[in-house]
Amino acid sequence: MSSTTPARPLSITAVFPQLAPLARTATRLHPRAGSPSPHSSSIGGPLLWPAADPWPHCDGPHAPDGVPPTSLKDARLRQVTASQPWPEGPVPMLPVAQLRARDIPTLRPPADADLLQVLWCPFDHLPEPKPKTALFWRSAATITDILVAPPEPEAVHPGYVPEPCVITPEEVTEYPNPMELSGELQQQLADWAAWRAAGAVVDSYYEPAPQEFYRNELSIAPGWKSAGWTRWGLTDPIHQTCRICAAEMAPLLTIATAEWDDTTRSWTPYEGQAIADPGAAHPTRIEIAGGYDLQLYVCPTSPGHPHTALIQ
């Protein structure tokens, strides 16, 4: 089963040619509930983890956030029946994503790797707060003895347990959030007359603020994705720089609460439009900061430099 994003309502570069050099390719992951294999790309599925390698744990401290922790079993069943005590010792991390370069053209792994594994601690960490993430780049061909039963935490934040999902990657073209554009171009996007003069057919709903049409319908795809542009909104743009070499960090992965919402419904893949289930937009069942995304960035000069994470 594939997932296909509908064509955008119009070609934005035909209206504003200045945007053409700013185009970036992103890979939408399109997760859907399933039973992924350790050998496949997945969200929340089993990892191709070497049996000889220690499983990562988080030493904390873990920040209480008003959401009582629950058992991992209850969280997986989506039946939070009783709270658990806050963890005092190291907590085994949970698999979040496994991505193979053969499936994700925008992944751009190090020269000796073709597999990315993302794990996180299932509790908040200050100051933001957000789950603490860990990245592992591997060569899949070198892993012959797989860890079958990794350790699991006794208690978790219920919104940080991904439902196992298979993915159907799809490449799309994105353009920057309006806040990352020049002041002159921002003014043009906000000018209804500029859109009309270019012959663009835009729903009159957007006439008071046509820049919102650009932001919602033409610029950045919602949901889980690799690379692309950042969906700013919680804050103004905050460019991430490597704390080791000061290089500008590159977007690696967007971990999304939802695949679409009321403002980005036109990005719903054709295959999802026929699904009546209101949970179709939330296949992974995770929730980041009440409905936002966790965006991971990596240093383009060295995969060994620390990554950064930002909620938007």
Secondary structure as the mmCIF struct_conf table of DSSP 4:
data_model
#
loop_
_struct_conf.conf_type_id
_struct_conf.id
_struct_conf.beg_label_comp_id
_struct_conf.beg_label_asym_id
_struct_conf.beg_label_seq_id
_struct_conf.end_label_comp_id
_struct_conf.end_label_asym_id
_struct_conf.end_label_seq_id
HELX_LH_PP_P HELX_LH_PP_P1 THR A 5 ARG A 8
BEND BEND1 PRO A 9 LEU A 10
HELX_RH_AL_P HELX_RH_AL_P1 ILE A 12 VAL A 15
HELX_RH_3T_P HELX_RH_3T_P1 PRO A 17 LEU A 22
STRN STRN1 ARG A 24 ARG A 28
STRN STRN2 ARG A 32 ALA A 33
TURN_TY1_P TURN_TY1_P1 PRO A 38 HIS A 39
BEND BEND2 SER A 40 SER A 40
STRN STRN3 SER A 42 ILE A 43
BEND BEND3 GLY A 44 GLY A 44
STRN STRN4 PRO A 50 PRO A 50
TURN_TY1_P TURN_TY1_P2 ALA A 51 ALA A 52
BEND BEND4 ASP A 53 ASP A 53
HELX_LH_PP_P HELX_LH_PP_P2 PRO A 54 PRO A 56
STRN STRN5 HIS A 57 CYS A 58
HELX_LH_PP_P HELX_LH_PP_P3 PRO A 61 PRO A 64
BEND BEND5 GLY A 66 VAL A 67
STRN STRN6 THR A 70 SER A 71
HELX_RH_AL_P HELX_RH_AL_P2 LEU A 72 LEU A 77
TURN_TY1_P TURN_TY1_P3 ARG A 78 ARG A 78
BEND BEND6 ALA A 82 ALA A 82
HELX_LH_PP_P HELX_LH_PP_P4 PRO A 85 PRO A 87
BEND BEND7 GLY A 89 GLY A 89
STRN STRN7 VAL A 91 PRO A 92
STRN STRN8 LEU A 94 ARG A 100
TURN_TY1_P TURN_TY1_P4 ALA A 101 ASP A 103
TURN_TY1_P TURN_TY1_P5 PRO A 105 THR A 106
TURN_TY1_P TURN_TY1_P6 ALA A 111 ASP A 112
STRN STRN9 LEU A 115 HIS A 125
TURN_TY1_P TURN_TY1_P7 LEU A 126 PRO A 129
STRN STRN10 LYS A 130 ARG A 138
HELX_RH_3T_P HELX_RH_3T_P2 ALA A 140 THR A 142
BEND BEND8 ASP A 145 ASP A 145
STRN STRN11 ILE A 146 ILE A 146
BEND BEND9 VAL A 148 ALA A 149
BEND BEND10 GLU A 154 GLU A 154
STRN STRN12 ALA A 155 VAL A 156
HELX_RH_3T_P HELX_RH_3T_P3 PRO A 158 TYR A 160
HELX_LH_PP_P HELX_LH_PP_P5 PRO A 162 PRO A 164
STRN STRN13 CYS A 165 VAL A 166
STRN STRN14 GLU A 170 GLU A 174
HELX_RH_3T_P HELX_RH_3T_P4 PRO A 178 GLU A 180
BEND BEND11 LEU A 181 LEU A 181
HELX_RH_AL_P HELX_RH_AL_P3 GLY A 183 LEU A 189
TURN_TY1_P TURN_TY1_P8 ALA A 190 ALA A 190
HELX_RH_AL_P HELX_RH_AL_P4 TRP A 192 ALA A 197
TURN_TY1_P TURN_TY1_P9 ALA A 198 GLY A 199
HELX_RH_3T_P HELX_RH_3T_P5 SER A 204 TYR A 206
TURN_TY1_P TURN_TY1_P10 GLU A 207 PRO A 208
HELX_RH_AL_P HELX_RH_AL_P5 PRO A 210 PHE A 213
HELX_RH_PI_P HELX_RH_PI_P1 TYR A 214 SER A 219
BEND BEND12 GLY A 223 TRP A 224
STRN STRN15 LYS A 225 ALA A 227
BEND BEND13 GLY A 228 GLY A 228
BEND BEND14 LEU A 234 ASP A 236
STRN STRN16 THR A 241 THR A 241
TURN_TY1_P TURN_TY1_P11 ARG A 243 CYS A 245
HELX_LH_PP_P HELX_LH_PP_P6 ALA A 247 ALA A 247
STRN STRN17 GLU A 248 GLU A 248
HELX_LH_PP_P HELX_LH_PP_P7 MET A 249 MET A 249
STRN STRN18 ALA A 250 ALA A 256
BEND BEND15 THR A 257 THR A 257
BEND BEND16 GLU A 259 GLU A 259
TURN_TY1_P TURN_TY1_P12 ASP A 262 THR A 263
BEND BEND17 THR A 264 THR A 264
HELX_RH_3T_P HELX_RH_3T_P6 ARG A 265 TRP A 267
BEND BEND18 THR A 268 THR A 268
HELX_RH_AL_P HELX_RH_AL_P6 TYR A 270 GLN A 273
TURN_TY1_P TURN_TY1_P13 ALA A 274 ALA A 274
HELX_RH_3T_P HELX_RH_3T_P7 PRO A 278 ALA A 281
TURN_TY1_P TURN_TY1_P14 PRO A 283 THR A 284
STRN STRN19 ILE A 288 ILE A 288
TURN_TY1_P TURN_TY1_P15 ALA A 289 GLY A 291
STRN STRN20 TYR A 292 TYR A 292
STRN STRN21 ASP A 293 VAL A 298
BEND BEND19 PRO A 300 THR A 301
TURN_TY1_P TURN_TY1_P16 PRO A 303 GLY A 304
BEND BEND20 HIS A 305 HIS A 305
HELX_LH_PP_P HELX_LH_PP_P8 PRO A 306 HIS A 307
STRN STRN22 THR A 308 ILE A 311
#
